[in-house]
Amino acid sequence: VFPIDEYGRLGGLYSLADLPIMEHKEMTRSGTIVERDIEKQYFKIRDDEKNFTEWVPMSDVVVVQDSRKMDFSRRLLVEADG
């Protein structure tokens, strides 16, 4: 769940603009798996566009080799690294 500004963009700490957060919403983002915690069932994901990293539950991640084949009804897109 990400903070969204009044223009529908990532807000809060994910933005350089000082705009109020209007809502929180699940978004599909593409990124790269940089670390994993098998015990806790989490991936550490680096966002492709904004370059931030976030720990995400494995159940919320869809790993694909080609993002053009992604089913965007899912919550998070992660392109496999290598």
Contacts in CASP RR format, 6 or more apart in sequence:
PFRMAT RR
TARGET T0000
AUTHOR 0000-0000-0000
METHOD contacts of the structure
MODEL  1
VFPIDEYGRLGGLYSLADLPIMEHKEMTRSGTIVERDIEKQYFKIRDDEK
NFTEWVPMSDVVVVQDSRKMDFSRRLLVEADG
1 24 0 8 1.000
1 25 0 8 1.000
1 26 0 8 1.000
2 10 0 8 1.000
2 11 0 8 1.000
2 14 0 8 1.000
2 24 0 8 1.000
2 25 0 8 1.000
2 26 0 8 1.000
2 27 0 8 1.000
3 10 0 8 1.000
3 11 0 8 1.000
3 12 0 8 1.000
3 13 0 8 1.000
3 14 0 8 1.000
3 21 0 8 1.000
3 23 0 8 1.000
3 24 0 8 1.000
4 10 0 8 1.000
4 11 0 8 1.000
4 21 0 8 1.000
4 22 0 8 1.000
4 23 0 8 1.000
4 24 0 8 1.000
4 25 0 8 1.000
4 27 0 8 1.000
5 11 0 8 1.000
5 12 0 8 1.000
5 15 0 8 1.000
5 17 0 8 1.000
5 19 0 8 1.000
5 20 0 8 1.000
5 21 0 8 1.000
5 22 0 8 1.000
6 19 0 8 1.000
6 20 0 8 1.000
6 22 0 8 1.000
7 19 0 8 1.000
8 22 0 8 1.000
9 15 0 8 1.000
9 17 0 8 1.000
10 27 0 8 1.000
10 50 0 8 1.000
11 17 0 8 1.000
11 19 0 8 1.000
11 21 0 8 1.000
12 21 0 8 1.000
14 50 0 8 1.000
14 52 0 8 1.000
26 75 0 8 1.000
27 75 0 8 1.000
28 70 0 8 1.000
28 72 0 8 1.000
28 74 0 8 1.000
28 75 0 8 1.000
28 76 0 8 1.000
28 77 0 8 1.000
29 45 0 8 1.000
29 47 0 8 1.000
29 48 0 8 1.000
29 49 0 8 1.000
29 76 0 8 1.000
29 77 0 8 1.000
30 47 0 8 1.000
30 48 0 8 1.000
30 49 0 8 1.000
30 67 0 8 1.000
30 77 0 8 1.000
30 78 0 8 1.000
30 79 0 8 1.000
31 45 0 8 1.000
31 46 0 8 1.000
31 47 0 8 1.000
31 48 0 8 1.000
31 77 0 8 1.000
31 78 0 8 1.000
31 79 0 8 1.000
32 45 0 8 1.000
32 46 0 8 1.000
32 48 0 8 1.000
32 78 0 8 1.000
32 79 0 8 1.000
32 81 0 8 1.000
33 43 0 8 1.000
33 44 0 8 1.000
33 45 0 8 1.000
33 61 0 8 1.000
33 63 0 8 1.000
33 78 0 8 1.000
33 80 0 8 1.000
33 81 0 8 1.000
34 44 0 8 1.000
34 45 0 8 1.000
34 46 0 8 1.000
34 53 0 8 1.000
34 81 0 8 1.000
35 43 0 8 1.000
35 44 0 8 1.000
36 42 0 8 1.000
36 43 0 8 1.000
36 44 0 8 1.000
36 58 0 8 1.000
37 43 0 8 1.000
37 44 0 8 1.000
37 55 0 8 1.000
41 57 0 8 1.000
41 58 0 8 1.000
41 59 0 8 1.000
42 55 0 8 1.000
42 56 0 8 1.000
42 57 0 8 1.000
42 58 0 8 1.000
43 55 0 8 1.000
43 56 0 8 1.000
43 58 0 8 1.000
43 61 0 8 1.000
43 78 0 8 1.000
44 53 0 8 1.000
44 54 0 8 1.000
44 55 0 8 1.000
44 56 0 8 1.000
45 53 0 8 1.000
45 54 0 8 1.000
45 55 0 8 1.000
45 56 0 8 1.000
45 61 0 8 1.000
45 76 0 8 1.000
45 78 0 8 1.000
46 52 0 8 1.000
46 53 0 8 1.000
47 53 0 8 1.000
47 54 0 8 1.000
48 79 0 8 1.000
56 76 0 8 1.000
60 75 0 8 1.000
60 76 0 8 1.000
61 76 0 8 1.000
61 78 0 8 1.000
62 70 0 8 1.000
62 71 0 8 1.000
62 74 0 8 1.000
62 76 0 8 1.000
62 77 0 8 1.000
62 78 0 8 1.000
63 78 0 8 1.000
63 79 0 8 1.000
63 80 0 8 1.000
64 70 0 8 1.000
64 77 0 8 1.000
64 78 0 8 1.000
64 79 0 8 1.000
64 80 0 8 1.000
65 79 0 8 1.000
65 80 0 8 1.000
67 77 0 8 1.000
67 79 0 8 1.000
70 77 0 8 1.000
END
